[in-house]
Amino acid sequence: METILPPPEPVLVPVVESAALFPVRRVYCVGRNYADHAREMGHDPNREPPFFFGKPGDAIVPGGGDIPYPPATSELHHEVELVVALSRGGRDIPVAAALDCVFGYAVGLDLTRRDLQARAKEKGQPWDMAKGFDHSGPVSPLVPAARIGHPRAGGIWLRVNGEVRQRGDLAQMTWSVAEILAHLSGYVALAPGDLVFTGTPAGVGPLAKGDRVRCGIDGLGELEIALV
Ligand code: MN
């Protein structure tokens, strides 16, 4: 059957030490998953259920590199995050079975137009234009869980022009990867190709055109972008 337009090409994320590529379907993100970041955003950190927002699949920028400073903002913020890539899905996945859905992990940046997000929060409006804009999700190549297992601890950090801005540990996550996938699959059917950004530690802050951002997760990998 012929389509009236060429179907969109999926974004393909490289897999480390392999010629394989991971095709991206949906991108989900968890809000406030580190207590110290919840506090810096003016919230009381507690274990209220995780909440989710999304980015379009084609907002993902595999491997980072040059990222255009986005329009309609004067406050672009960095958020370094552990990203989970799924090779299996389902609905109502039990916590004990959730990690079986994970193909691997990457370092990602949840780039955020903080001024638009603040305005949206104030007016009770959606976050889409604050979070889901073009090029808003650079990710490093994926590392298969078959190679490194499922990281539960390890430094997560971000430097801007060489200066440390974010530093935390995966062990500080309020909700674990398995718990996040279990909760999320209660709202939507997860599927192979989905990526899940798991939240950021404290230290988020603004970026300017010309900044070089380097971030990483110890034992997993690094990601670098330049704002152009
Ligand atoms: Mn985030």
Residues whose N, C-alpha, C, O or C-beta is under 5 A from the ligand:
A	BS01	MN	V30 E79 D110 G199 T200
